[in-house]
Amino acid sequence: MDDMRTIRVTHYYEDGYGWSFDSPDVPGLVGGPENDAPYEASCRHAESAVRFALEGDADERGEPFVDDIAFRHLVPASA
């Protein structure tokens, strides 16, 4: 039995730009919702982007996509 995969997503906030995200577990994944979108929208957008990227990777390998993913959303402390 396969264990559920945990995907870490790091969210960043910058005044004038809003939220953006990346993931150390999905190389090349970066993005963000609309500038004025709240943090929760960034989380939903990130989860959709991760699923899309992983589904594409599975498709390229000719494997079925298994959507057994837990998300861990992180926001770094301000410096």
Backbone torsions as a table, in degrees:
resi	resn	phi	psi	omega
1	MET	NA	130.8	179.0
2	ASP	-79.1	142.4	175.5
3	ASP	-81.6	153.2	176.2
4	MET	-64.6	137.0	177.6
5	ARG	-82.6	134.5	174.1
6	THR	-105.5	123.8	179.1
7	ILE	-108.5	124.3	176.9
8	ARG	-89.5	134.1	176.2
9	VAL	-127.4	125.0	179.2
10	THR	-102.4	128.4	-179.4
11	HIS	-107.5	141.5	-179.8
12	TYR	-127.5	141.6	176.6
13	TYR	-119.4	132.6	176.7
14	GLU	-133.1	125.9	178.5
15	ASP	-53.0	136.1	179.0
16	GLY	86.8	-16.6	-179.7
17	TYR	-119.6	-28.6	-179.2
18	GLY	88.1	-152.6	-175.2
19	TRP	-88.3	145.7	169.9
20	SER	-141.0	170.3	-178.3
21	PHE	-151.5	161.2	169.1
22	ASP	-149.4	176.7	-179.1
23	SER	-144.6	127.0	175.5
24	PRO	-71.1	-13.0	-177.6
25	ASP	-96.0	-9.8	179.0
26	VAL	-131.3	90.7	-176.4
27	PRO	-53.7	134.2	177.2
28	GLY	84.8	-5.3	-178.4
29	LEU	-79.6	118.6	173.4
30	VAL	-145.3	152.4	177.9
31	GLY	171.9	-169.3	178.5
32	GLY	175.7	157.4	177.6
33	PRO	-81.2	-166.3	177.2
34	GLU	-59.3	153.5	-176.4
35	ASN	-52.3	-41.1	-174.9
36	ASP	-94.2	10.1	-178.9
37	ALA	-72.7	144.9	179.0
38	PRO	-74.8	170.2	-179.8
39	TYR	-54.3	-41.4	-179.0
40	GLU	-59.7	-35.7	177.5
41	ALA	-67.9	-36.2	176.6
42	SER	-63.2	-40.7	178.0
43	CYS	-62.6	-47.1	179.6
44	ARG	-63.2	-43.0	179.9
45	HIS	-62.6	-43.1	179.4
46	ALA	-62.3	-44.2	-179.8
47	GLU	-62.7	-41.5	176.7
48	SER	-63.8	-41.9	-179.5
49	ALA	-65.6	-40.1	177.8
50	VAL	-63.2	-48.2	179.8
51	ARG	-59.7	-42.7	179.1
52	PHE	-60.9	-46.3	-179.1
53	ALA	-64.9	-44.4	-178.7
54	LEU	-69.8	-34.9	176.6
55	GLU	-65.0	-41.6	177.1
56	GLY	-63.5	-41.4	177.6
57	ASP	-61.9	-44.8	179.6
58	ALA	-63.3	-41.8	179.6
59	ASP	-62.0	-42.5	178.4
60	GLU	-62.2	-32.1	178.3
61	ARG	-85.3	-4.6	-178.8
62	GLY	73.9	25.8	-179.4
63	GLU	-110.7	154.7	175.3
64	PRO	-72.3	148.3	177.0
65	PHE	-85.0	124.9	177.7
66	VAL	-107.2	112.0	-175.8
67	ASP	-88.3	55.3	179.4
68	ASP	-107.4	72.9	-170.7
69	ILE	-123.5	134.3	169.0
70	ALA	-108.7	139.8	-179.1
71	PHE	-107.7	140.1	174.3
72	ARG	-122.1	106.1	-177.9
73	HIS	-91.0	129.2	-176.3
74	LEU	-124.7	143.6	174.0
75	VAL	-128.3	115.9	-179.4
76	PRO	-64.4	148.1	176.1
77	ALA	-66.9	144.8	178.8
78	SER	-65.6	142.6	178.8
79	ALA	-81.4	NA	NA
